[in-house]
Amino acid sequence: MTTHHYLSPDTPPGGPSVGLPPDRSSLLTEQRNPRSLELDRLSVAECVALINQEDASVPGAVAAAAGEIAEFIGAAEARLRAGGRLIYLGAGTSGRLGVLDASECPPTFQTDPSTVIGLIAGGDGALRRSSEGREDEPEGAAAELAALNVDSRDAVLGIAAGGTTPYVLGGLRMAHARGAYTGLLVCARVDRAPFVGTLIAVLTGPEVVTGSTRMKAGTATKLVLNTISTTLMVRLGKVYENLMVDLRASNAKLLDRAARIVGELTGLGRPASFDLLGRAGGAVKTAVVMHRLGLDRGAAEERLAGAGGRLRIALEGAQAP
């Protein structure tokens, strides 16, 4: 992949045009929004109304890409079932959203932190301090992908609002070469590159502030990542009915939620639910199986293991897929 060498601030007027950055004016995310041309003239209330009106179009744009979202989830599910990982790859806002989604999976679904991973251009320091210059490095993710030993068991989703970020495209090219299944989430019309398995294009259109993809494109990205990770966890048995039965009770709020879930699924009162949860080692699914099937902790854990960790299968006696 070609590295672009940009003009330095001291390039004289009328100097050479070679090395200029690519012209991205044709991208939807870089175009001016005709509805916000008078943005700086609006009152506070008018600004709030306009931004809200623009945000209201985002769910429809996500819905239009539902088929491609489902396609990527299907490919990722097969790999996670086989012990692989879901890896997000992005720069700037896109990278931060990927890291955010990955970081929320362990406390919500009790996944190993290595199951869903977020990589951002510039490393973890870029989460707090802008490192946007690092997004221009096509080889920027090489060391991390190599350290993770990415291979055919993994699914890698690149996130780039405009679809042109060298860090993301270069990383996807490398992941594809290593055998991983690749997807690219964009908010612009771009062609699917040969190293991209699934192209998810969520066309959110021009931003209220031209080019500020932290707005509608960022909102769309969060919605799509929520959908991908949540659906994967449901499919992997981390949810029973609509309850997060695999949550990790790591603080008072989550301990309270765990006890309430136990109570909901067993009919026990609050004190008895806490008692049962304690006897189950804090594991919601174990507690429910113990009570519903009259088993001790060891037998309940064995039954869950035989069901592949899926509570419904453990309770109903069906065979795990």
HELIX and SHEET records of a PDB file:
HELIX    1   1 LEU A   28  GLU A   30  5                                   3    
HELIX    2   2 PRO A   34  SER A   36  5                                   3    
HELIX    3   3 LEU A   39  ARG A   41  5                                   3    
HELIX    4   4 VAL A   44  ASP A   55  1                                  12    
HELIX    5   5 VAL A   58  ALA A   64  1                                   7    
HELIX    6   6 ALA A   66  ARG A   81  1                                  16    
HELIX    7   7 GLY A   92  PHE A  109  1                                  18    
HELIX    8   8 ASP A  124  LEU A  127  5                                   4    
HELIX    9   9 GLU A  132  ASP A  136  5                                   5    
HELIX   10  10 ALA A  142  ALA A  147  1                                   6    
HELIX   11  11 PRO A  166  ALA A  177  1                                  12    
HELIX   12  12 LYS A  216  ARG A  235  1                                  20    
HELIX   13  13 ALA A  252  THR A  266  1                                  15    
HELIX   14  14 ARG A  270  ARG A  279  1                                  10    
HELIX   15  15 VAL A  284  LEU A  293  1                                  10    
HELIX   16  16 ARG A  297  GLY A  306  1                                  10    
HELIX   17  17 LEU A  311  GLU A  316  1                                   6    
SHEET    1   A 5 VAL A 116  ILE A 120  0                                        
SHEET    2   A 5 LEU A  86  GLY A  90  1                                        
SHEET    3   A 5 ALA A 155  ILE A 159  1                                        
SHEET    4   A 5 TYR A 181  VAL A 186  1                                        
SHEET    5   A 5 THR A 198  ALA A 201  1                                        
END                                                                             
